[in-house]
């Protein structure tokens, strides 16, 4: 339907050029596209999760899925820098607690929790107690090692808490005290099942700062004692025997064939059980094919060789129109997360022209005014998205609908902003800086995402209209991560960082000292006055319990980031999710908060 509507619109425009029929306006085109999209959406299922309890199922079946690239490691600490590797390892692990974004409350997973505050002393303690019967086990082995508080205390203190590992969790272990000094959040063992996090002052979201994934301390501790930091980093390399990796999660990783597949098998010892006492998941085996690109994913789904698929806009019409009895397509409203566009302001590049430009606020604001979100939505998302002009998503308790980006698509305003900073266009329309240097820079996107490349090309085209040359550069995602966290030799980049359910999330991104403070990480002191203010507000917001006072803090925080434009958000896309009907879909839900809930599916013929 989308493709038919698209061709109809193109035909109308071409026909209008050679007849007396009035040309359609962009608004009319958008209206026609939206009409076609609504027909398409009506052929899909809307089933957001609202807290329903899962219906018991039966064990069996092989779940076929895909990943785009090989893992880079099976080591937890190294995987922190590679999202795809971390996702694969996480299937063998679990967290202390989780936040239910729909019900807006914390729930226990591996541990139960209690928060104790001492208002007189202005201190807080989170008491954790592990569930009974938690074990590390290995596929095909009777060996069982109890999960204990050591697994958490060791990782917190000796891995995440060791600055040499450069863990993203290191910064979360410190509180800024009222006098400006830093004080550590201590993790203390009480006994084999109980441990505490002791905060030097009361914080607004203590569970957010203490929630962590499990670690087999009996393996990592020995490696550190024998080989130090390098000994830990050498664990579970990509060439290891994956059956030596213990599991306390839903799955065992049993096989890995590079560039081909990973195979998981259900862990019958996993703690979560349904109302009839059967361990989750019900699926017996999961095969992750390594496919290299999204086009291959699409082809495999059409051939019936994978269980689920999240179609891109150009594939949506095909997927929806051909579902029949083979599969069902679910829809969800605009995603909470959004891709962002950022500019490198790291002084390591201070001898370059782009560094000088990117450090100018008016330049960044001008780039925001050249970002044609509506065009991107119409041409790449077929109208199935909405511009993102806010900073926090609407699920965030500090979201304020009145605080929005003021630098929206307006090329004439972009030119005026640049002129106010000394830029000018020559007689050929080429934009120059005050020194006469033509404005030209790179925009890097991941090679695995064709949609991002299309979006970047639109950005490049819009910038060219005011005389700025933007070179779209496709790069392997892992190389992008290395540039952001190690080499810093990038110019501008398009990337996603997820979404913040809490204002204090992103402790390694938004404060100037964060190791993923994209535009200039790991600053010893804030490079700019506005970054210093963000640091202050972030800190104050973390320790402000009164909701009304916290709102004032986070309101200013959002306004500054939307004014300074260190990152520019693009849009929120409507999401779609297809799943084979050979699975019982009773427990399947799909929304923009929880994503696709498929952990409780089972074969329909079981």
JOLIN-V160824 format. One record per backbone hydrogen bond with DSSP energy under -0.5 kcal/mol. NH is the residue of the N-H (numbers start at 1). CO is the residue of the C=O. E is the energy in kcal/mol with one decimal. If there is no record, write none. Layout:
NH & CO & E
NH & CO & E
//
This chain:
5 & 1 & -2.5
6 & 2 & -2.7
7 & 3 & -2.7
8 & 4 & -2.2
9 & 5 & -2.2
10 & 6 & -2.4
11 & 7 & -2.6
12 & 8 & -2.3
13 & 9 & -2.1
14 & 10 & -2.5
15 & 11 & -2.6
16 & 12 & -2.2
17 & 13 & -1.0
17 & 14 & -0.6
18 & 15 & -1.4
19 & 16 & -0.6
29 & 25 & -2.3
30 & 26 & -2.6
31 & 27 & -2.1
32 & 28 & -2.3
33 & 29 & -2.7
34 & 30 & -2.6
35 & 31 & -1.9
36 & 32 & -2.1
37 & 33 & -2.5
38 & 34 & -2.3
39 & 35 & -1.4
40 & 36 & -1.7
41 & 37 & -2.9
42 & 38 & -1.9
43 & 40 & -1.5
44 & 41 & -2.0
45 & 329 & -3.0
47 & 45 & -0.7
47 & 331 & -0.5
60 & 282 & -2.6
63 & 285 & -3.3
64 & 62 & -0.7
65 & 63 & -0.5
65 & 287 & -3.0
67 & 289 & -2.7
74 & 236 & -2.1
79 & 75 & -2.4
80 & 76 & -0.6
80 & 77 & -0.6
81 & 78 & -1.7
82 & 79 & -2.0
86 & 79 & -0.5
86 & 82 & -2.4
87 & 83 & -2.2
88 & 84 & -1.7
89 & 85 & -2.3
90 & 86 & -2.3
91 & 87 & -0.5
91 & 88 & -0.7
92 & 89 & -2.3
93 & 90 & -1.5
96 & 212 & -1.4
98 & 107 & -2.3
100 & 98 & -0.6
100 & 105 & -2.9
101 & 99 & -1.0
104 & 100 & -1.7
105 & 100 & -1.2
107 & 98 & -2.8
109 & 96 & -2.5
109 & 111 & -0.6
110 & 95 & -1.9
111 & 96 & -1.9
112 & 129 & -2.8
114 & 127 & -1.8
116 & 114 & -0.5
116 & 125 & -3.1
118 & 123 & -2.9
119 & 117 & -0.5
122 & 118 & -1.4
123 & 118 & -1.8
124 & 199 & -1.3
125 & 116 & -3.0
126 & 197 & -2.5
127 & 114 & -3.2
127 & 125 & -0.6
128 & 126 & -0.6
128 & 195 & -2.6
129 & 112 & -2.3
130 & 193 & -3.0
131 & 110 & -2.7
134 & 131 & -0.5
136 & 145 & -3.5
137 & 135 & -0.5
137 & 247 & -2.2
138 & 143 & -0.6
141 & 138 & -1.7
145 & 136 & -2.4
147 & 134 & -2.3
149 & 192 & -2.4
151 & 148 & -1.3
152 & 148 & -0.5
152 & 149 & -0.9
153 & 149 & -2.8
154 & 150 & -2.6
155 & 151 & -0.7
156 & 152 & -2.6
157 & 153 & -2.5
158 & 154 & -3.4
159 & 154 & -0.7
159 & 155 & -1.4
160 & 155 & -2.6
161 & 155 & -0.7
161 & 156 & -0.6
162 & 159 & -1.2
163 & 161 & -0.7
165 & 162 & -2.1
166 & 163 & -1.3
170 & 167 & -1.4
173 & 170 & -1.8
174 & 171 & -1.2
175 & 183 & -3.2
177 & 175 & -0.6
177 & 181 & -3.5
180 & 177 & -2.6
183 & 175 & -2.8
185 & 173 & -3.1
186 & 184 & -0.7
186 & 198 & -1.8
188 & 186 & -0.6
188 & 196 & -2.8
190 & 191 & -0.5
190 & 194 & -2.7
191 & 194 & -2.0
195 & 128 & -1.8
196 & 188 & -2.8
197 & 126 & -2.1
198 & 186 & -3.1
198 & 196 & -0.6
199 & 124 & -3.4
199 & 197 & -0.7
204 & 542 & -3.3
208 & 205 & -0.5
209 & 205 & -1.1
210 & 206 & -1.1
211 & 207 & -2.1
214 & 94 & -2.1
217 & 215 & -1.8
219 & 216 & -2.0
220 & 216 & -1.9
221 & 217 & -3.0
223 & 219 & -1.8
224 & 220 & -2.1
225 & 221 & -2.4
226 & 222 & -1.9
227 & 223 & -2.7
228 & 224 & -2.1
230 & 227 & -0.5
231 & 227 & -1.4
232 & 228 & -1.7
233 & 229 & -2.3
234 & 230 & -1.6
235 & 232 & -1.6
237 & 234 & -0.6
240 & 237 & -1.8
242 & 240 & -0.9
244 & 241 & -2.4
245 & 242 & -1.5
246 & 244 & -0.7
247 & 137 & -2.6
248 & 92 & -2.6
249 & 92 & -1.2
251 & 91 & -2.0
252 & 265 & -2.9
254 & 252 & -0.7
254 & 263 & -2.7
255 & 263 & -1.4
257 & 261 & -2.9
258 & 256 & -0.6
260 & 257 & -2.5
261 & 257 & -1.7
262 & 288 & -2.0
263 & 255 & -2.5
264 & 286 & -3.2
265 & 252 & -2.1
266 & 284 & -2.0
267 & 250 & -2.8
268 & 266 & -0.8
270 & 267 & -1.8
274 & 278 & -2.6
277 & 274 & -2.1
280 & 272 & -2.3
284 & 61 & -1.3
285 & 61 & -1.7
286 & 264 & -2.6
287 & 63 & -2.7
288 & 262 & -3.2
288 & 286 & -0.5
289 & 65 & -2.8
289 & 287 & -0.8
290 & 260 & -2.9
291 & 67 & -2.6
291 & 289 & -0.8
292 & 67 & -0.5
292 & 68 & -0.8
294 & 448 & -0.6
297 & 293 & -1.2
298 & 294 & -2.3
299 & 295 & -2.2
300 & 296 & -2.6
301 & 297 & -2.2
302 & 298 & -2.3
303 & 299 & -1.7
304 & 301 & -1.8
305 & 300 & -2.9
306 & 300 & -0.5
307 & 64 & -3.0
309 & 578 & -2.0
311 & 309 & -0.7
315 & 312 & -1.8
316 & 312 & -1.1
316 & 313 & -0.6
317 & 313 & -0.6
319 & 315 & -2.4
320 & 316 & -3.0
321 & 317 & -2.7
322 & 318 & -1.2
323 & 320 & -1.2
326 & 323 & -1.6
327 & 323 & -1.4
328 & 579 & -2.5
330 & 328 & -0.5
330 & 577 & -3.5
331 & 45 & -2.6
332 & 575 & -2.4
335 & 573 & -2.3
336 & 592 & -0.7
338 & 498 & -0.6
340 & 495 & -3.0
341 & 568 & -2.1
342 & 493 & -2.4
343 & 566 & -0.9
344 & 491 & -3.0
345 & 343 & -0.5
345 & 519 & -2.3
349 & 346 & -2.5
350 & 347 & -1.9
352 & 349 & -2.3
356 & 352 & -1.1
357 & 353 & -2.0
358 & 354 & -2.9
359 & 355 & -1.5
360 & 357 & -1.8
361 & 359 & -0.6
363 & 360 & -0.6
364 & 360 & -1.7
365 & 361 & -2.6
366 & 362 & -2.2
367 & 363 & -2.2
368 & 364 & -1.8
369 & 365 & -1.8
370 & 366 & -0.7
370 & 367 & -0.8
371 & 368 & -1.1
372 & 370 & -1.0
373 & 371 & -1.5
376 & 372 & -2.0
377 & 373 & -2.9
378 & 374 & -2.5
379 & 375 & -3.0
380 & 376 & -2.5
381 & 376 & -1.2
381 & 377 & -0.6
383 & 377 & -3.1
384 & 381 & -2.6
385 & 383 & -1.2
386 & 572 & -2.3
388 & 570 & -1.8
389 & 387 & -0.7
396 & 393 & -1.9
397 & 501 & -0.7
399 & 396 & -2.2
403 & 400 & -2.1
404 & 402 & -0.8
405 & 389 & -3.0
408 & 406 & -1.2
410 & 369 & -2.8
413 & 410 & -0.5
414 & 410 & -2.1
415 & 411 & -2.2
416 & 412 & -2.0
417 & 413 & -2.5
418 & 414 & -2.2
419 & 415 & -2.7
420 & 416 & -2.0
421 & 417 & -0.6
421 & 418 & -1.2
422 & 419 & -1.8
423 & 418 & -2.4
424 & 432 & -2.3
426 & 430 & -2.2
429 & 426 & -2.2
431 & 467 & -2.2
432 & 424 & -3.5
433 & 437 & -2.1
436 & 433 & -2.1
439 & 431 & -2.6
440 & 438 & -0.8
441 & 469 & -2.0
443 & 471 & -2.7
444 & 492 & -2.5
445 & 473 & -2.4
447 & 475 & -1.8
449 & 446 & -1.2
450 & 448 & -0.6
453 & 449 & -1.5
454 & 450 & -2.2
455 & 451 & -2.2
456 & 452 & -2.6
457 & 453 & -2.2
458 & 454 & -1.5
459 & 455 & -2.1
460 & 456 & -2.6
461 & 457 & -2.3
462 & 458 & -2.6
463 & 459 & -2.4
464 & 460 & -1.9
465 & 461 & -1.0
466 & 463 & -1.5
467 & 464 & -1.6
468 & 463 & -2.3
469 & 439 & -2.2
470 & 468 & -0.7
471 & 441 & -2.6
471 & 469 & -0.6
472 & 470 & -0.7
473 & 443 & -3.0
474 & 472 & -0.5
475 & 445 & -2.5
480 & 476 & -1.9
481 & 477 & -2.1
482 & 478 & -2.0
483 & 479 & -2.2
484 & 480 & -2.1
485 & 481 & -2.0
486 & 482 & -2.4
487 & 482 & -2.0
488 & 483 & -1.8
491 & 492 & -0.5
492 & 442 & -1.1
493 & 342 & -2.1
494 & 444 & -2.4
495 & 340 & -2.1
497 & 338 & -0.6
501 & 499 & -0.7
505 & 502 & -1.4
509 & 506 & -2.0
510 & 506 & -2.2
514 & 511 & -1.8
516 & 508 & -3.0
517 & 514 & -1.2
518 & 516 & -2.3
520 & 517 & -2.5
522 & 514 & -2.4
523 & 512 & -2.2
532 & 528 & -1.9
533 & 529 & -2.0
534 & 530 & -2.1
535 & 531 & -2.6
536 & 532 & -2.2
537 & 533 & -2.9
538 & 534 & -3.0
539 & 535 & -2.2
540 & 536 & -2.9
541 & 537 & -3.1
542 & 538 & -1.6
543 & 539 & -1.0
543 & 540 & -0.7
544 & 541 & -0.9
545 & 543 & -0.7
550 & 546 & -2.6
551 & 547 & -2.2
552 & 548 & -1.3
553 & 549 & -1.6
554 & 550 & -2.7
555 & 551 & -2.2
556 & 552 & -1.8
557 & 553 & -2.1
558 & 554 & -2.2
559 & 555 & -2.2
560 & 556 & -2.3
561 & 557 & -1.8
562 & 558 & -2.2
563 & 559 & -1.4
564 & 560 & -2.9
565 & 561 & -1.4
568 & 341 & -2.2
569 & 567 & -0.5
570 & 339 & -2.2
572 & 386 & -3.5
573 & 571 & -0.6
574 & 384 & -2.4
575 & 332 & -1.6
577 & 330 & -2.3
578 & 309 & -3.1
579 & 328 & -2.2
580 & 307 & -2.1
581 & 326 & -2.5
583 & 580 & -1.2
584 & 602 & -3.9
588 & 585 & -1.7
589 & 597 & -1.0
590 & 47 & -2.5
591 & 595 & -1.3
595 & 591 & -1.3
597 & 589 & -2.8
597 & 595 & -0.6
598 & 596 & -0.9
601 & 598 & -1.5
602 & 584 & -0.6
604 & 582 & -3.1
606 & 603 & -1.4
//
